[in-house]
Amino acid sequence: MPDETKTEKTEVSWSAPEYEHIPKSNEWYWILGILTVALAIAALLLKNILFASFIVLAGFTAALYGTKKPKVVKFVVGARGAQIDDKIYPYENLKSFWIKYDPPQKKELEIISKKLFMPRLILPLEDADPNEVRAILIRALKEEETKDSLSEIIAERLGF
């Protein structure tokens, strides 16, 4: 009888948009514009030109970001670490991971970094098998449940 031992994968790769794009309606842009103008006027009435400038810049940036389409990125989880396009994040710089898998709403891999200025990587899983991804990551990182941050919750509610 042939030996039917399963060989475990050492690498999983997939392609996905870098983030989920939610199309914005004309009403969304009108509300953003009205809110930006109102806050800028309020800042000018309080004689705070710097804050008014910041509000206008933030509104303009939000509008540009709202129209931007995500590029398709290649993701790899393998023996050396996590890779996003050409950038490799070695396991020695990473602390833990958690797979948020509740299709069709959430299908993403969250990796927590040890670095202060790059605390989290969020990789959309798309068609990657979460069990295969987990099997590779569990060998090198601690599996630790994470909660959405306040900024992530707000961005999600605003359609980003």
C-alpha positions in Angstrom: 0.0 0.0 0.0 1.4 3.4 -0.9 2.1 5.8 1.9 -0.6 8.5 1.8 1.0 11.1 4.1 -0.1 14.6 3.4 2.6 17.1 2.6 1.9 20.4 4.2 2.2 23.5 2.1 5.0 25.8 2.8 3.6 28.7 0.9 0.2 30.1 0.0 -0.1 32.9 -2.5 -3.1 34.8 -3.9 -4.0 38.1 -5.5 -6.6 40.6 -4.3 -7.5 44.3 -4.3 -5.4 46.1 -1.7 -8.6 47.1 0.0 -12.3 46.8 -0.5 -13.6 49.6 -2.7 -17.1 50.9 -1.8 -18.4 53.1 -4.6 -19.5 56.5 -3.3 -22.8 58.1 -4.3 -23.2 61.8 -5.4 -24.9 62.4 -2.0 -21.8 61.1 -0.2 -19.7 63.8 -2.0 -22.3 66.5 -1.4 -22.4 65.7 2.4 -18.6 65.7 2.5 -18.4 69.0 0.7 -21.1 70.6 2.9 -19.4 69.3 6.1 -16.0 70.5 5.0 -17.2 74.0 4.1 -19.2 74.3 7.4 -16.3 73.2 9.5 -13.9 75.5 7.7 -16.2 78.4 8.2 -16.5 77.6 11.9 -12.7 77.5 12.2 -12.5 80.8 10.4 -15.1 82.4 12.7 -12.9 81.2 15.6 -10.0 82.9 13.8 -8.1 79.6 13.4 -6.8 79.8 9.8 -4.5 76.8 10.3 -7.4 74.5 11.4 -9.6 75.8 8.5 -6.8 75.0 6.1 -6.4 71.5 7.6 -10.2 70.9 7.3 -10.2 71.9 3.6 -7.2 69.7 2.9 -8.7 66.8 4.8 -12.0 67.1 2.9 -10.2 67.3 -0.4 -8.1 64.2 0.5 -11.2 62.2 1.6 -12.8 63.0 -1.8 -9.8 61.9 -3.7 -9.4 58.8 -1.7 -13.1 58.0 -2.2 -12.7 58.0 -6.0 -9.5 55.9 -6.0 -9.8 52.4 -7.2 -7.6 49.8 -5.4 -4.8 48.1 -7.3 -4.6 44.3 -7.4 -1.8 43.1 -5.1 0.0 39.7 -4.8 0.1 38.3 -1.3 2.3 35.4 -0.1 2.5 33.7 3.3 5.5 31.4 3.3 8.5 30.1 5.2 10.3 33.5 5.3 7.3 35.6 6.3 4.4 37.6 4.9 4.9 39.3 1.5 2.8 42.1 -0.1 3.9 42.5 -3.7 7.7 42.9 -3.4 7.9 43.8 0.3 8.7 41.0 2.7 7.8 41.2 6.4 10.0 38.6 8.1 8.5 36.6 11.0 11.1 37.9 13.5 9.5 41.4 13.0 6.0 40.1 13.5 4.2 39.4 16.8 0.9 37.6 16.1 -1.9 37.0 13.6 -5.6 36.6 13.5 -7.9 35.5 10.7 -11.2 37.3 10.5 -13.4 35.0 8.5 -17.1 35.7 8.3 -17.9 35.5 4.5 -19.1 37.5 2.7 -18.5 40.5 5.0 -15.0 39.8 6.4 -12.3 37.6 4.9 -9.0 39.0 6.0 -5.8 38.2 7.7 -4.6 40.6 10.3 -0.9 40.5 11.3 0.4 42.4 14.3 3.9 43.8 14.0 6.5 44.3 16.7 7.4 47.6 15.2 5.9 50.7 16.8 5.1 52.7 13.6 3.7 49.7 11.6 1.5 48.0 14.2 -0.9 46.1 11.8 -1.0 44.6 8.4 -4.5 43.7 7.0 -4.4 41.3 4.1 -7.7 40.6 2.3 -8.0 36.8 1.8 -10.3 36.8 -1.2 -10.1 33.2 -2.6 -7.2 32.0 -0.4 -8.0 29.1 1.9 -7.9 30.5 5.5 -7.0 27.0 6.8 -3.9 26.8 4.6 -2.9 30.3 5.6 -3.4 29.5 9.3 -1.4 26.2 9.0 1.6 28.1 7.8 1.4 31.1 10.1 0.8 29.0 13.3 4.3 27.5 12.9 6.0 30.9 13.2 3.5 33.3 15.0 1.2 33.3 17.9 -2.5 33.2 17.1 -4.2 36.0 19.0 -7.7 37.4 18.5 -7.8 41.1 17.6 -10.6 43.7 17.8 -11.3 46.4 15.3 -9.9 49.7 16.4 -12.1 52.8 16.7 -10.6 54.3 13.5 -11.4 51.1 11.6 -15.0 51.1 12.8 -15.4 54.8 11.8 -13.7 54.3 8.4 -16.0 51.3 7.7 -19.1 53.4 8.7 -18.0 56.2 6.4 -17.6 53.9 3.5 -13.9 53.5 3.4 
